Amino acid sequence: MRIPWVGRRSSARSGPGRWLTGRRRWRLLLVPLLGVAVVCQLGLAGNAAIAGASTIAGASTTAKAALAAGTVAPNATNELDCNGWSAKYKTIRKLAGDLCTDPVKGKANRFVDNGWYVGHDEPSVKFISSASGSGNTMTYLTKIPVDPQRAPTPSGSVTNYGQLSVAPWFGLPICDPNSYPQNPCTPDSDSNVGLDVANAAGSAFMELQLYPPGYTPFVDSESCSVTKWCAALTIDSLECNFNFATCNNSCEEPVNFAFLQTNGVPSGPPSPQLADVSSFLPNGKTLMINPGDVLEVSITDPAQGFTTTVRDLTTHQTGWMTASAGNGFMNTSLSNCAGTPHTFHAEYNTAAVDNRVPWAALEGGVLMEQEIGHSEVCSSLANQDPVTESFANGQSFTDTAVYDTCVGGSEGAGKTGEGPCSSSAICQNAETQGPDGPQACPTDNADSGQLCEYADGYCFQQGTRTVLINGVSTTESSDANQCFADRFQNGDLDFDGLSYQASAWPNGSPNHPTVMQYAGPFTNGRTYPQIQFETDVSGSSFLCDVATGAGCQVKPIGSDFYPYWSLAKSTSLPLGVCAWNFGGQLRTTTRNFGGDAQYGNPDLSWYGGTNISAVQPNPEFTTRCTNRL
């Protein structure tokens, strides 16, 4: 089947009439396509529920008994705290929360997980609509970037997308009565209160994440494949009650996680309680996506459970996942961290401006986002620090060629970066944000809660290495001498890595990846009429006072650059539509909304670590995509 919009050109006629006519033609083309997508998703969700039930039916006698009793005791190693700092349990994918939701503790306090700061850097576009269904049913179109043929260089003169963003994602609030503030939640209803008040609905945060290639394996790095992208459905909850009077320090931020699969069956147990190594290893049914492919990304909420679907319009493959009890999804008890099989649903009917998650730093809502701040490229690596873990179910994982410190590259010629850290979390060379670049951290104690970069790890040497997974030797790979800054803190907190270098982002050069393009979202054939730009980077900025907003600016003080959203005419998405781009200025850019000024000011009414713009018309559909701004 030919993709109907690829290669299509608009008419040579000029003037407003031509733009309006083209836009009507494009919408007429797109609406039936989206209708087919919704029908497909309903069918896929039903198949996923059946497949998931078969998976549970084949579980062990112990697991069946636990499910029958309605609660599931956690394994000793699990995903009950996706940040990796549980007071009781070990964490399988212990990456300091780089793929978790950024929580906050009220308007004037950063969230600290058992002594560790767990903030994020997530520049986003929030989409706003009062249309029925806009809060639970939507479709995006996106074109996946293509990396350069050359390997990345220590200087950053050649980069790939895995060095710029560990996970572009789409977000949405989800009902979870067992999440903060531990109140009932009515699915798909605007009767739920999303503000941080005593009667707010119990709320979780869904992220449909896309993972770039080049840095395997996913268990301790960021990629499913050396050459292909993949996607996963994640649902983060928060085990605290209102006003954080009580939090369970053993399971503060539990996450349900499952890759999107071509048969809808999770690769391993998705629940926080039972997740194991297989949950984070793609298998033969995991949807793999080629660079340059055009995707239709759909989010729906049928009776079978909240469902995410990716249809690859280039290869004609489809992957999906339904967050159902039958598929092994669970919510978590505040009192004892036990799991209860649970079918999740979207929280709201509409994408109203205040329909949000009451404990999250970002104020969405319907969100399109890029997770950044996890990349330092190096001339060499130092301070080897192996990863090895055995699990109660006989699984195991050992990766000995892991390092904590970046030398040269992003750190500067001949300079040695942060780390290592001792078993008591005392670290060497810790740095943080300074007024003119990195400065010394006021403490060397990584579990002090201070906003510092204590070590560069996890770091991996360029080339292949052998990793033991369940006792089997596997060949894994890293495209560069690469550090992800996610072992002892969540992110590049001195802002000297590739995410904060303008020259690293797509610029039309063959030495950098092509830009990631987006169209939409669309809800039942309609567009979202309003947007806001936002980011939570100030929450991770040492010089930002989240109580007053002082020093909470974008770009962060002392940094060289902060990436931003823009519009450009696309020949890869429908009929030359204006497409969202992310990064810096391109030759094709028509609007950049003031660059990093688009993110506005700190929102002291919500949380001073979140910068957000005023509500404004959605420019993708109110702009002719011609005049450069």
N, C-alpha and C positions, 0 to 999 in steps of 0.2 A: 504494500500500500504506500503510495507516495504521500509524504507529509505535505498538507495542502498549502503551507505558507512558505516553505523553504524555497529560496530563489525568486520569490515573487517580488515584483517592483511596482511602485505606485505609478499612477498616470503622470505624464509629463505636464499635464495642465497645472496651472498655479492658482493661488488665491484661496480664501477661506472656504469657498464652496467645494473645492477639490478636497480639502482636509476633512470637512464634515462628511462628504460622500464616502471618502476612503474609510473613515472611522465607522460609518454605518455598515459598509460592506464587511469590514473586519469583524464587527460584532455579530452580524448575521452569520458569518462563517463560524465564529467561536461558540455561540450559544448551543447549537446542536452538538458540537464536540463535547462541551461540558456536560450536557445532558447524558450523552453516552457514558461519560466518565462516572457520573453518579450511579447510573444503572449498573455499570461494571463493578463499582465499589460495593454496592449492596450484595451482589452475588458473591464477590470475593470474600466479604465479611462473613457470609453464611458458611462458605467453604472453610474459612479459617477457624470458625467456631467448631465445626465438625472435626477438622483435623486436630485442633487443640484438645478436644474431648478424647480423641483416640490416644493422644500423647499421655494424658492423665490416666487413662484406662490402663496403659502399659507401665505405670509407675510401680515402685516397689510396694510390698505389703505395708511397710511402715508408713510410707507416704500416703497410701490409700486410707489407712486408718486415721492419720492426721487430718486429711481432707474431710473424711466423713465426720470427724469430731468438730470440724469447723475452724480449727486453728492449727497452725503449723509452727513448730519450734524451729528457731534458726539453726543453721549449721554454724560451726565455730568460725568459719571464714565465709564471708557473704558480701552483700552490697547494702547492708543496713545503714551505713554511712558512706555515701559515695565520695565524701571528702577524704576518707581514709583515716579519720582520727577518732574512731569509736573507743570509748573507755573500756569496752569488754571484748569486742570481736575484731578479728582481722578482716582486711578488705582484699578482695581478689584484684581488682583494678585500682591500685593505690596510687592515683595520679593527682593527689591534692585537689580533687574536685574540678579539674579542668573542663569536664563535660557535665557538671552539675548546674543547678540553678543558683543564682547569686541571692542569698537570703539577707534580709536586714532585720535589725532589732529595734523597730520604731523609727521615728523621724530623725533622731540625732545620734544613733548608735550603730556602728558596724557590727556585723554578726561574727562572733568568734566561736569556733567549734573546738571545745576542750583545749583552749589555749592557743589555737591556730587560726589566724585570719584566713578566710576562704573567699575573698572577693573575686570579681571577674572584670573583663573588659569586653563589652558586648554592644558595639554600635548597631543601632536598629532603626527600622521604620515601623511605626505603629499605624495600623489602618483602622479607620473609624467608620461605622455605618449603623443606621437605625433600622435597616431592612431585616425582616424576620429571617432567621437562619444564618445571618452574617457572622454570628458568634460560634457556629458549630459546623458550617459547611462551606468549603472554599477550595479553589483551585488556583495554582500558580503555574506558569510556564517558566522554565529556566534552561539556559544553555551552559553546559559544564565547560570550564576552562581547559585549554590545551597547554601543556608544559613545553618549555624549550627542548630541543633535541640535545643540547649541551648539558652537562652535569652542573649543579650549583657550585659556585665558587666561594671561598672564604671571605672574599671582599664584598660579596653581594652583587657583583656585576652580572651574575646569572642566578636567577632564583626560580623555584617552582612553587605551586600554589600551597603545598603542604607546609611551606615555611612562612606563609602569610596568614593563613587561617586554619586552625585545627578542625573547625567544624562550622561551616555555614549551616544555619538552621531556621526552621519555621516554628513559631511558638503559639500556645493557646492555653487558657485556664481550663482546668479539669476538676470535676467534683470528686472530693475525697473527704467524707465525714470524719475520717481518722487522721486528718492533717490539720495544721493550724487553721483556725483556733479551736478545732475539735467540736464543730457544730454540724447539724444536718445540712445537706446540700441537695437541692432539687435540680436534676439534670436539665440542661437546655432551657433554663428559665432565668429571666431577668428579675425574678423575685429574690434571687441571691444577692447579698450585699458583698461587694468586693473591697470596700475600704477597711482599714485596720480599726474596726470597732468591735465591741463585745458580741454583737449579733451577726458578724460576718460569717458567711458559709465556709465550711471546711473545704479547703482549696489546694489543689496540686498544680504543678506546672509541667505542661507537655512540651517537649522539643523533638521535632522531626529533624534529625541531624544527618548531614552529608559529610563523608570523610574522604579527603583527598588521598591519592596513592603515594607510594615511595618510601614509607617508613613503617615496616612491619616488625613484629606482629602487633595486633591491636591490644593484646593483654597489657603490655607495658609501653607501647608506643602509640601511633595514631592511625595506622592504615590497615585496611583489609587485604591489600594487594600491592605489589610493586608497581603495577601499571593501571589499575582500575579503581574507580570510586565505589563506595557502597553507602548504605543508609541504614539508620536505626530509629526506632521509636523509643523515647525515654520519657518516664513520668516520675518527677521528683515530688516528694511530700516532705513535710516538716513536722517532727514529733515534739511539738510544744503546744501549750494551751495559751489562752488569750493573755496578752501583755507579757508573754514569756515568763509567767509565774513559775511554770514547771516545764522543763525540757528533759527528755530521756537522753542522757549523755552516751548511752550505748547505741542509740539508733537515731541520731538527730536528723539526718537527711537521707532517708531510704530512697532507693531508685529502682523502678522496674525498667528493664532494658531488654530489647530484642531487635536483632537485625530484620530488615524487610526481606522476606523470602518469596521465592517464586511459587511456593506451595502454601504459604501462610503459616507454616509451623516453625516455632522458634528453634534456633540452633541449639539452645540449652535452656535450662530453667530461667525464666525472666524475672522471677520475684526477688525481692531483697533478701528473703530468708534462705532460698534454695539455690541462688545463682552459683555457678561454678565456672571452671575454665572454659567449658564448652559454650557457655552463654556469650563469651567474647571472642569466639573463634568462628569465622565464617565457614560454611560448609558448601557442598555442591548445589544447594538450593538457595544460597544467598544471592540476591540480585546484585550483579556486577555491572558497572556503568563505565562505558568508554569515555575518555576525554573527548570533548566536542559534541557529545550527544545532546539532543534536545529532550527535555523531560516534561511530562505533565504530572505535577505534584498535587495530590488531592487529599483533603481531610474531610471525613464525614462521620456521622454519629448514628448509625442504624441501631436497631434494637439489640443486635448481637453484640454490640460494644463499639467503643470508639475505634475508628479505623483510619490508618494512613496508607496511601497507595501511591506508588511511583510507576507510571507508564513511560517506558523509554520509547519515544516516538521515532528514534533512529533505528534501534534493533528490534522493536516490537515486543520486547519482553516486559513483563509486569511483575512487580514485587509488592507485597502488602503485609500488614500486621494488624491484628485486632487485639485490643487490650481487654481480653475477656478472662473470666475465671477458667473457662475451658482451655484456654491457652496457657494457663499457669500464672497469670497475673494475680497479685495480692496487694491489699493494703496492710498497714502496720499498726499494732497496738501501742499506744503511748505508754501503757503501764509496764509491758514486759517484752516488747519488740516482736511478739509472735505475729504470724501472718494469717490473714483470712482470705480465702479465694474471693476475688472481687472483679466484677465487670465494670470498667471505668466508662464514664460518659463526659461529654463536654459540659462545662458549667453554665454557659449563658446561651440565650437565644440570639441576642444582637451583639454587635461590636461597639456598644456605647462606650464613651470615653472613660467612664468609671468602672467598667466591667473588667476587673483585673484580679491578680492574685495578691491577697492582703499582706503577704510576708516577703514578696519578691522585690528586689531593687528596681527592675524594669517595670514600667507602668502599663505594659500590655497585659491582656488584649491580644489582638491578632498581630503577630510580629513577624518580620523578616529581618534576619540578623546574621552577623559574622562574628565568630569567637576569635579574638586576636590576642596578641601579647604572649605567645608561647613559642618564640623562635629566636635563638641565637645561633649563628653559623660560625664555625671555628676553624682555625688553622690546624689545631690538634686538640686532644682531650686529655685530662689528667684526673687522678684520684678514682681508680676503678672501685666500683661499689656494686657487686653482683646482686641480682634479684633471684631469690630461691624460696619456694613455698610448697608445702605438701598439704593436701586436703583430706578431710575425713572420708570422702568417698573414693579414695585411691588415686585421684588425679594429682598431678604435680606440674610445676613450672619452674624452670631454671634458665636464667639468662645471665651468664657471667660477664659478658662484654658490655657492661653498663658503667657509665662514668658520671661524676658529679660536677666537673669543672671544665669550662670553656677557656681555651688559650688562643689569643689572637682573634682575628675575625671581628665579630661584633664588639668584643671587649677592647679592641684597639691593638695595633701592631705590637707584638712582643709582650702584651699585658696578660696577666692571669686573672680569671674571673672568680666568682664566688664559690665557696665550698673548699673542702668537704665538711660534713657535719658528723659529730660523734654520736654514739648510741644514746647519749643524754641530751641530744639536740643542741650541742654547742658547736657553732660553725665558724669557719675562718673566712675573712675578707668580705663579710656581709656588707651590702650597700643598699641604698634606697634613693628615692627621688630627691634631687637637690635643686637649688635655684638656677644653676647653670649646667646641669647634667648630674650624673651619679655622685653621691656623697656617702660617707661612712654611715652605717646603721648605728643607732645609739645603743644597741645591744647585740651580743652574739648568740643569744638564746632564741632558737627558732620557735619554741612554743610559748613565747612571751605575749603573742598577739600583736606585736609591732608589725607595721607594714614595711617589711624589708625583703630583699632578695638574698636568701641565706645560702643558696647553692644554685647552680645552673641546671642540674640534672632534673629529669633523666636525660642523659646524653648518649649518643650512639655514633660509632665511627663509620665513616663513609665506606660502603662496600657491603659484602655479605658476612654473616657470622652464623654460628651454630647455636640453636636454642633447643633445650630439651623440653618437650611438651608431652606430659603423661609418659615419660620415659623414652619417647621417640625423638631422635635427632631431626630437626627441621632446619632448613636454610632460610634465614631471614635477612632483611636488607635495610640499609639506610642510604638515601641518595646523597647525603652530605655528612660532614662532621657536624652533627646537629644536636642542640640542647633545647628542651621544651619547657624548662623552668616550672616543673610541676611535681617535684618530689618533696621539697621542704617548705614551699609556699606556692600559691596558685598564680603564677604569671611572672612576667618580666617587670618587676616592680621598680627598677631604676630606669626603665624606658629607653634602653640602648639597643634593643634587638631590631630585627628586620621589619616587624609590624610598624615601627615608628621611623622608618626611613622611606622618604618619597620615592627614591630611585629603585626600591625593591619591588614596587607594585607594577601592575600592567601599564605599559606606556606605548604600546605599538611595536616595541622592539622584539626581535626574535629571541632575545636573551631573557625575556620575562614571560610569564604565562599570559594567555589571552584573558580578557576580563570575564567575570561571571555575570551573565545577563539574566534579568528577571522581567516578566510581564505579569501583571495582576497585583493582588489576588482578585478573583471573581467569585461572586456568591450567587448561585442560581441564575447565572447569566448576567448579573449586574456587577458594576464596579463599586469600589469603596470610595465615597465622595470626599473624605477628609483623611489627613495624615498628621502625624507628629514625628519628628526626628528625636531620638534619645540615645543616651549611652550612660553606663554606670562606671565609667573609667575613674571618675573622681573618687569613688569609694575606695579605689585601690591606690590613690595618690597620697603619699605621706604628708604632703604640704597642704592638703585639703582638710579644713575643719568642717565636718559634716553637720555640726550644730548651727553654724553661722553662715556657711557657704563661702567663707574666705579661703582663697586659694583653690577653689573647686572650679577649674576652668578647663576648656577644651580648645586647643591642644594642652595636655598637661604641662605644668611649669617645668622647664628644663629639657623638654623633649624637642626633637627636631621636626616632627611631623605627626599628624593624626589623620588616618584615612576617613573618607567621607562618601556619601551617596551622591550620585549624579544621574542625569538622564542623557541618553544618546539615541540617535536613530539606529534601529537594528535591521539588518537584512536576514537575520537568522530566526526571528520571531515574527508573529503574524503581520503581514502586509506593511512592513517597514514601521511598525509601531514604535513609539518611544519606549525604550527599555531602561530599567534601573541598572546601573552599574555601581561597583564599589571599589574604592581605592583612591586614585588621584585623577588629575586632569588628563584626558585623552584627546587625540586629534578630533575625534567624533563627538566630544562632549558638547551638549547644547545648553545644559543648565547644571550648575554645581551648588546652588543655594548658599553661596558664601563660603564654600569649603567647610572647614571645621567649625565655623561660626553657626552652621545650621543646627547644631545641637543645643543652642540656647543656653539657659542659665540653670544653676542648681535649683531644684524644686524643694524648698524648705517645708512646703506643706505635706510632702511625701517622705523624702529622704534627701539630705543635702549631698549625698554621693551620686545622685542621679541628675544629669543635665537633660533638659527636655525643651523642645521648641513650643511655641504657641500652636494651637490647632490651625491648620491651613487647608485650602482646597487641594485635593490630590492632583499634582501637576502632570502625572502620566496621561491623564485624559482631559486636561484643560489647557494643554500646551500644544502648539503646532510642531514642536520638536525641530525648530529651525534656528531662531535667534540665539546666539551664544551669550551666556551670562556667566 
